[in-house]
């Protein structure tokens, strides 16, 4: 069995009390932040699809990048595969890449 947070081998769901607390904190943040995450993602997608501007891709990528940096939520299957800690890191890296591509694309338009 693996710890739900750090994904270390353990006999229980969590390898320590600290990991258990971090899982509970993550779940609380997810419950509170998921509606905001979804709204920002929908706005970014709406801008990309509906707004007729040369900067729509830039704005959409920057919004999505910031969304994933501030709300690093991933699918349950990703969490089961790599643990919460690594899924947060992965989501923030994807957000950082999207943000960087959005900023760079601004200069090439």
Rosetta silent file (secondary structure, phi, psi, omega in degrees, C-alpha in Angstrom):
SEQUENCE: XXXXXXXXXXXXXXXXXXXXXXXXXXXXXXXXXXXXXXXXXXXXXXXXXXXXXXXXXXXXXXXXXXXXXXXXXXXXXXXXXXXXXXXXXXXXXXXXXXXXXXXXXXXXX
SCORE:     score description
SCORE:     0.000 S_00000001
   1 L     0.000  148.618 -179.251    0.000    0.000    0.000 S_00000001
   2 E  -114.807  147.640  175.013    1.158    3.543   -0.711 S_00000001
   3 L   -64.806  136.061 -178.265    0.672    6.731    1.294 S_00000001
   4 L   -65.571  -28.600 -177.028   -2.019    8.871   -0.342 S_00000001
   5 L   -90.808  -61.112 -172.645    0.050   12.039   -0.017 S_00000001
   6 L   -94.407  -11.690  175.370    3.734   11.258   -0.534 S_00000001
   7 L    70.735   24.010  174.316    3.272    7.844   -2.197 S_00000001
   8 L   -80.449  154.765  175.417    5.818    6.069    0.029 S_00000001
   9 E   -66.204  134.391 -179.062    5.324    2.403    0.848 S_00000001
  10 L  -154.944  167.952  178.362    3.375    2.000    4.070 S_00000001
  11 L   -91.520  -13.697 -176.874    1.070   -0.405    5.873 S_00000001
  12 L  -119.389 -173.381  176.994   -1.685    2.199    6.256 S_00000001
  13 L   -70.225  -28.394 -177.233   -3.321    4.868    4.114 S_00000001
  14 L  -130.126  145.192 -179.918   -0.808    7.440    5.372 S_00000001
  15 L   -83.460  -19.252  179.850    2.841    7.064    6.332 S_00000001
  16 L  -155.341  169.158  176.634    2.617    9.726    9.060 S_00000001
  17 H   -65.528  -34.181  179.423    0.268   12.063   10.854 S_00000001
  18 H   -62.526  -44.264  178.679    1.763   14.923    8.822 S_00000001
  19 H   -64.942  -38.573  178.497    0.767   13.297    5.522 S_00000001
  20 H   -62.600  -42.339  177.760   -2.729   12.655    6.846 S_00000001
  21 H   -64.431  -39.116  179.614   -3.073   16.342    7.774 S_00000001
  22 H   -66.992  -35.324  176.575   -1.797   17.407    4.338 S_00000001
  23 H   -65.382  -45.066  179.252   -4.364   15.165    2.639 S_00000001
  24 H   -63.060  -40.948  177.570   -7.167   16.692    4.698 S_00000001
  25 H   -64.096  -42.577  177.789   -5.906   20.198    3.924 S_00000001
  26 H   -61.126  -44.309 -179.821   -5.709   19.369    0.203 S_00000001
  27 H   -64.317  -38.379  176.455   -9.271   18.018    0.237 S_00000001
  28 H   -64.662  -45.151  178.694  -10.533   21.167    1.988 S_00000001
  29 H   -62.992  -37.454  179.994   -8.766   23.402   -0.527 S_00000001
  30 H   -66.832  -43.596  178.940  -10.156   21.318   -3.362 S_00000001
  31 H   -61.750  -41.563 -178.903  -13.715   21.573   -2.077 S_00000001
  32 H   -77.465  -37.095 -172.694  -13.446   25.347   -1.671 S_00000001
  33 H   -90.138  -18.261 -175.789  -11.359   26.060   -4.770 S_00000001
  34 H   -59.958  -41.042  177.093  -12.901   23.773   -7.368 S_00000001
  35 H   -61.735  -40.364  178.706  -15.785   26.135   -8.272 S_00000001
  36 H   -66.796  -43.751  177.189  -13.338   29.011   -8.810 S_00000001
  37 H   -55.439  -47.507 -178.425  -11.020   26.733  -10.780 S_00000001
  38 H   -65.614  -41.220  179.860  -13.889   25.648  -13.019 S_00000001
  39 H   -64.113  -45.439  179.432  -15.160   29.200  -13.597 S_00000001
  40 H   -63.834  -41.028  178.479  -11.704   30.497  -14.554 S_00000001
  41 H   -63.125  -42.853  178.233  -11.169   27.511  -16.860 S_00000001
  42 H   -64.804  -39.000  176.606  -14.538   28.102  -18.549 S_00000001
  43 H   -63.229  -44.089  179.682  -13.759   31.798  -18.984 S_00000001
  44 H   -62.949  -42.153  178.972  -10.384   30.953  -20.534 S_00000001
  45 H   -68.232  -40.266  177.642  -11.955   28.437  -22.906 S_00000001
  46 H   -61.907  -41.620  176.906  -14.732   30.882  -23.756 S_00000001
  47 H   -61.711  -45.110 -178.495  -12.190   33.564  -24.584 S_00000001
  48 H   -63.145  -35.931 -175.476  -10.259   31.148  -26.789 S_00000001
  49 H   -90.308  -34.134 -168.344  -13.384   30.064  -28.671 S_00000001
  50 H  -108.483  -25.965 -174.755  -15.565   33.175  -28.813 S_00000001
  51 L   -86.102  126.191 -178.452  -13.441   36.306  -28.643 S_00000001
  52 L   -94.838   85.301 -179.656  -12.194   37.547  -31.995 S_00000001
  53 L  -147.103  146.724  177.269   -8.850   39.052  -31.039 S_00000001
  54 L   -66.644  -16.503 -178.352   -5.259   38.218  -31.939 S_00000001
  55 L   -97.170    7.672 -176.314   -4.507   38.032  -28.207 S_00000001
  56 H   -63.579  -38.050  178.088   -7.161   35.469  -27.327 S_00000001
  57 H   -66.190  -43.624  179.309   -4.667   32.588  -27.230 S_00000001
  58 H   -59.409  -50.082 -178.000   -2.290   34.590  -25.063 S_00000001
  59 H   -64.138  -41.499  179.951   -4.999   35.579  -22.605 S_00000001
  60 H   -63.912  -44.484  179.958   -6.441   32.051  -22.488 S_00000001
  61 H   -66.720  -38.904  177.847   -3.070   30.432  -21.830 S_00000001
  62 H   -64.744  -44.641  178.201   -2.176   32.960  -19.154 S_00000001
  63 H   -62.001  -46.106  179.784   -5.536   32.435  -17.417 S_00000001
  64 H   -65.287  -39.474  177.906   -5.259   28.648  -17.585 S_00000001
  65 H   -61.372  -47.613  178.139   -1.648   28.765  -16.399 S_00000001
  66 H   -63.894  -36.457  178.490   -2.530   30.911  -13.408 S_00000001
  67 H   -59.741  -47.601 -179.051   -5.540   28.694  -12.732 S_00000001
  68 H   -73.112  -26.957  177.393   -3.371   25.578  -12.478 S_00000001
  69 H   -72.099  -45.265 -177.826   -0.707   27.348  -10.426 S_00000001
  70 H   -81.351  -27.567  179.638   -3.154   28.670   -7.818 S_00000001
  71 L  -127.610   79.335 -174.111   -5.515   25.662   -7.909 S_00000001
  72 L   -81.301   65.739 -178.395   -3.327   22.597   -8.608 S_00000001
  73 L   -98.119  137.292  178.293   -6.120   20.044   -8.788 S_00000001
  74 L  -126.171  174.433 -179.717   -5.785   16.880  -10.828 S_00000001
  75 L   -69.901  156.240  178.834   -7.943   13.899  -11.611 S_00000001
  76 H   -61.931  -33.709  179.738   -8.401   11.144   -9.045 S_00000001
  77 H   -66.549  -34.607  176.740   -6.712    8.667  -11.385 S_00000001
  78 H   -67.438  -41.879  178.774   -3.580   10.842  -11.431 S_00000001
  79 H   -64.219  -41.377  177.786   -3.578   11.009   -7.645 S_00000001
  80 H   -63.796  -32.400 -176.602   -3.947    7.225   -7.404 S_00000001
  81 H   -80.320  -38.793 -174.087   -1.049    6.786   -9.821 S_00000001
  82 H  -127.802   -4.249 -179.753    1.501    9.261   -8.377 S_00000001
  83 L    90.218  162.922 -176.070    0.108   10.602   -5.077 S_00000001
  84 H   -67.713  -44.897 -176.295   -1.171   14.027   -4.113 S_00000001
  85 H   -58.947  -47.693 -179.479    2.227   15.698   -3.630 S_00000001
  86 H   -71.139  -30.660  177.894    3.497   14.789   -7.101 S_00000001
  87 H   -69.305  -34.629  175.403    0.149   15.585   -8.707 S_00000001
  88 H   -64.782  -45.143  178.993    0.297   19.103   -7.215 S_00000001
  89 H   -61.591  -44.029  179.734    3.818   19.546   -8.561 S_00000001
  90 H   -62.175  -45.560 -179.969    2.742   18.243  -11.972 S_00000001
  91 H   -62.366  -41.531  179.540   -0.290   20.557  -12.138 S_00000001
  92 H   -69.232  -34.087  175.818    1.824   23.571  -11.198 S_00000001
  93 H   -65.802  -43.361  176.953    4.458   22.661  -13.790 S_00000001
  94 H   -61.891  -42.318  176.893    1.777   22.414  -16.478 S_00000001
  95 H   -62.063  -41.762  178.108    0.396   25.758  -15.302 S_00000001
  96 H   -64.008  -40.186  177.600    3.844   27.308  -15.439 S_00000001
  97 H   -64.826  -44.854  178.772    4.414   26.012  -18.960 S_00000001
  98 H   -61.940  -42.136  178.380    1.027   27.346  -20.103 S_00000001
  99 H   -62.653  -45.232  179.810    1.777   30.712  -18.493 S_00000001
 100 H   -63.521  -44.601  178.202    5.205   30.866  -20.116 S_00000001
 101 H   -63.858  -38.367  177.807    3.855   29.917  -23.545 S_00000001
 102 H   -63.909  -42.790  179.356    1.103   32.521  -23.172 S_00000001
 103 H   -67.704  -43.266  179.488    3.581   35.256  -22.303 S_00000001
 104 H   -65.322  -38.624 -179.113    5.970   34.258  -25.108 S_00000001
 105 H   -64.630  -25.945  176.758    3.123   34.090  -27.630 S_00000001
 106 H   -59.847  -39.306 -176.410    2.288   37.720  -26.831 S_00000001
 107 H   -79.143  -13.683  179.474    5.635   38.808  -28.268 S_00000001
 108 L  -102.034    5.901  178.072    5.200   36.806  -31.478 S_00000001
 109 L   -91.409    0.000    0.000    1.804   38.230  -32.450 S_00000001
